[in-house]
């Protein structure tokens, strides 16, 4: 067996074991909160969600689709699909299942409002990677000092990959590393335009007026929260801002369009919708961005 084949086989085995463990953990978390309402904006949230949609428009949808995204019309087999049409379903797939998958989540120290951090978050979604985020908002007392102590610089984003022992700064270097290690090595054009990418990421943040970038006193959970979502979704955006300002560590289960994790959530909960939050500290899980934000505030806000 070649080293490349062995590597892919070992990665697939580790990913399968990890998925089984995650499914067992999901069964122990009770679903609470309102029933999911697809594409429905909660009362009083229209302006907030509308401004949260601007960054994705400014970035021309970078991060919406997983790498190698494809759409096909297939017979209704009971699995997740974005649309049903006359007994057939519109099935979204991607190439990510054929890529090397990390056995452990990659670690990222970063924060909302940072254009260089946004670039990396888009790359994570395109590659369908699970990432342990440790938010480092301004004046955050926990993860920002930890990142500086570990890396030796007051610079973000800072990535640590426990699967390879790699740690690095610089968004372009991180993105290149991720696509070479966990993708096909081809960085999408929207992420490799140098200053133009950084400028557009910066402009994309203007509509949010720095939300999520400054620390608010909070209680740090014993275990990271589990957050299902992807960068361009405005409903996910407002939840991520809350996670950041409260400095709440969370493992993001990335699920851009075409992600196989959409079927995983559908199979576990009978429905797919993001954002979706699981809190192993309280045994609570819920859909709906407004309910999730209220929960985070009530549970972890100081």
C-alpha positions in Angstrom: 0.0 0.0 0.0 1.4 3.4 -0.9 1.9 6.0 1.8 -0.7 8.2 0.1 -3.3 5.4 0.1 -2.5 4.5 3.7 -2.9 8.2 4.7 -6.3 8.5 3.0 -7.4 5.2 4.5 -6.3 6.2 8.0 -8.0 9.6 7.6 -11.3 7.9 6.5 -11.2 5.6 9.5 -10.5 8.4 11.9 -13.3 10.5 10.4 -15.7 7.6 10.6 -14.9 7.0 14.3 -15.2 10.7 15.0 -18.6 10.9 13.3 -19.9 7.9 15.4 -18.7 9.7 18.5 -20.4 12.9 17.5 -23.7 11.1 16.8 -23.6 9.5 20.3 -23.0 12.9 21.8 -25.9 14.5 19.9 -28.3 11.9 21.3 -27.4 13.1 24.8 -28.3 16.7 24.0 -32.0 17.6 24.3 -33.6 19.7 21.6 -35.3 22.8 23.1 -36.4 26.2 21.8 -38.8 27.0 18.9 -39.4 24.7 16.0 -37.1 25.6 13.0 -38.7 28.0 10.6 -36.7 28.0 7.3 -36.0 31.4 5.8 -38.1 33.2 8.4 -36.8 36.3 10.2 -37.9 36.6 13.8 -39.9 39.6 14.8 -37.8 42.7 15.3 -34.8 41.1 13.6 -35.3 42.1 10.0 -32.8 45.1 10.0 -30.2 43.0 11.9 -30.4 40.1 9.5 -30.5 42.4 6.4 -27.2 44.1 7.5 -25.7 40.7 8.3 -26.4 39.6 4.7 -24.3 42.5 3.3 -20.8 40.9 4.0 -21.6 37.8 1.8 -22.8 40.1 -1.0 -19.7 42.2 -0.8 -17.6 39.0 -0.9 -19.6 37.6 -3.9 -20.7 34.6 -1.9 -17.2 33.3 -1.0 -17.7 30.5 1.4 -21.2 29.6 0.4 -20.3 26.5 -1.6 -18.1 23.6 -0.5 -15.2 22.8 -2.8 -16.3 20.9 -6.0 -19.9 21.9 -5.5 -22.4 20.2 -7.8 -26.2 19.9 -8.1 -28.2 17.0 -9.5 -31.9 15.9 -9.7 -32.3 12.5 -8.0 -35.1 10.2 -6.9 -36.5 11.0 -3.5 -34.6 8.6 -1.2 -35.5 10.2 2.1 -32.2 12.0 2.5 -31.6 15.7 2.9 -32.0 17.8 -0.2 -32.5 21.5 -0.7 -35.7 21.2 -2.8 -38.3 18.5 -3.7 -39.8 18.5 -7.2 -42.5 16.0 -8.3 -41.1 13.1 -6.3 -37.5 14.0 -7.1 -35.0 16.0 -5.1 -32.4 18.6 -5.9 -29.3 17.1 -4.4 -26.2 19.2 -3.6 -22.8 17.5 -3.4 -19.2 18.4 -3.3 -15.7 17.0 -3.6 -14.8 17.4 0.1 -15.4 13.7 1.0 -12.5 12.8 -1.2 -10.1 15.2 0.6 -7.9 14.4 3.5 -9.9 15.0 6.7 -8.4 16.1 10.0 -9.0 13.7 12.8 -9.1 16.5 15.4 -10.6 20.0 14.8 -8.1 22.7 13.7 -7.7 25.4 16.3 -8.1 29.1 15.3 -7.6 32.1 17.5 -9.4 35.0 15.7 -12.2 37.6 16.1 -15.1 39.2 14.2 -14.2 42.4 12.5 -10.8 41.3 11.4 -10.7 41.1 7.5 -7.8 38.6 7.6 -9.7 36.4 10.0 -12.7 36.4 7.7 -10.6 35.2 4.8 -9.6 32.1 6.8 -13.2 31.5 7.9 -14.3 31.5 4.3 -11.6 29.0 3.5 -12.7 26.7 6.4 -16.2 26.6 5.0 -15.1 25.9 1.4 -13.0 23.0 2.7 -15.8 21.8 5.0 -13.5 21.7 8.0 -14.4 21.4 11.7 -12.6 24.1 13.6 -12.3 24.9 17.3 -12.6 28.7 17.5 -11.3 30.5 20.5 -12.6 34.1 20.1 -10.2 36.9 20.8 -12.3 40.1 20.9 -10.7 43.4 22.0 -10.0 43.3 25.8 -10.9 39.6 26.0 -9.3 38.2 29.2 -9.0 34.6 28.3 -8.2 33.5 24.7 -6.4 36.6 23.4 -3.7 36.4 26.1 -3.5 32.6 25.6 -3.0 33.1 21.8 -0.2 35.7 22.5 1.5 33.4 25.0 1.4 30.4 22.6 2.4 32.2 19.4 4.5 35.0 20.8 2.8 37.7 18.8 -0.1 40.1 19.1 -1.4 39.0 15.7 -4.5 37.3 14.4 -5.5 34.9 13.0 -3.3 32.3 14.7 -3.8 28.7 13.7 -2.7 25.5 15.4 -3.3 22.1 13.7 -3.0 19.4 16.3 -3.1 16.8 13.5 0.3 17.8 12.1 1.8 19.9 14.9 1.8 23.0 12.6 1.2 26.5 14.0 1.3 29.7 12.0 0.3 33.3 11.5 -0.5 35.2 8.3 -3.9 34.5 6.7 -2.6 33.8 3.2 -0.1 31.2 4.6 -2.9 29.6 6.7 -5.2 29.4 3.7 -2.5 27.9 1.5 -1.7 25.4 4.2 -5.3 24.4 4.6 -5.9 23.9 0.8 -2.7 21.9 0.4 -3.3 19.7 3.5 -7.1 19.3 3.4 -8.1 20.2 -0.1 -6.9 19.8 -3.7 -4.2 22.5 -3.4 -6.1 25.0 -5.5 -7.0 28.2 -3.6 -10.1 29.8 -5.1 -9.6 33.2 -6.9 -11.6 35.1 -4.3 -9.1 34.2 -1.6 -5.9 34.8 -3.5 -6.2 38.3 -4.7 -3.9 39.7 -2.1 -4.8 43.3 -1.0 -8.0 43.2 -3.0 -9.2 40.2 -0.9 -8.3 41.9 2.3 -9.9 45.2 1.3 -13.2 43.5 0.2 -13.2 41.6 3.5 -12.7 44.8 5.4 -15.5 46.6 3.5 -17.8 43.7 4.1 -17.6 44.3 7.8 -18.8 47.9 7.6 -22.5 47.1 7.8 -22.0 45.4 11.1 -20.3 48.4 12.8 -17.8 46.2 14.7 -20.4 43.9 16.3 -18.8 40.9 18.0 -15.3 42.5 18.0 -15.4 43.9 21.6 -15.5 41.8 24.7 -18.5 41.7 27.0 -18.2 40.1 30.5 -19.2 36.5 30.4 -18.9 33.1 32.1 -16.6 30.7 30.3 -18.1 27.3 29.7 -16.2 24.2 30.9 -16.5 22.6 27.4 -16.6 24.3 24.0 -20.1 24.7 22.5 -20.9 22.9 19.2 -22.0 25.3 16.5 -23.3 24.3 13.1 -23.1 27.0 10.5 -21.1 28.7 7.7 -19.6 32.1 7.2 -21.9 33.8 4.6 -25.2 33.0 6.2 -26.7 36.1 7.8 -28.5 34.0 10.4 -25.2 32.4 11.3 -23.4 35.7 11.3 -25.4 37.2 14.1 -24.9 34.1 16.3 -21.2 34.1 15.6 -21.0 37.7 16.7 -22.7 36.8 20.0 -20.3 33.9 20.5 -17.4 36.2 19.9 -18.4 39.1 22.1 -19.0 36.7 25.0 -15.7 35.0 24.2 -17.3 31.6 24.1 -15.1 28.8 22.7 -17.0 26.7 20.1 -16.3 23.9 17.6 -17.8 25.0 14.3 -19.2 22.1 12.3 -18.9 23.8 8.9 -21.7 23.0 6.5 -21.7 25.2 3.4 -23.8 24.2 0.4 -22.8 20.8 -0.7 -21.4 19.7 2.7 -22.0 16.1 3.7 -22.6 17.3 7.2 -26.0 18.7 6.1 -27.1 15.1 5.8 -25.5 14.3 9.1 -27.5 17.0 10.9 -30.7 16.0 9.0 -30.2 12.3 10.1 -29.6 13.3 13.7 -32.3 15.8 14.2 -34.8 15.1 11.4 -34.2 18.6 9.9 -31.4 20.7 8.5 -31.2 24.3 9.3 -28.3 26.5 10.5 -27.4 28.0 12.8 -27.8 25.0 15.1 -26.3 25.0 18.6 -25.5 22.2 20.9 -24.3 22.9 24.5 -22.7 19.9 26.2 -22.5 21.9 29.4 -26.2 22.1 29.8 -27.5 19.4 27.6 -29.4 21.9 25.4 -29.6 22.0 21.6 -31.6 24.5 19.5 -32.4 25.9 16.1 -33.3 29.6 15.3 -30.7 32.4 15.5 -32.8 34.7 17.8 -33.5 31.8 20.3 -29.8 30.9 20.2 -28.7 34.4 20.9 -31.2 34.7 23.8 -29.9 31.4 25.2 -26.3 32.5 25.0 -27.0 35.8 26.7 -29.0 34.2 29.5 -26.7 31.3 30.1 -23.2 32.9 29.7 -23.7 36.7 29.9 -22.4 38.1 33.1 
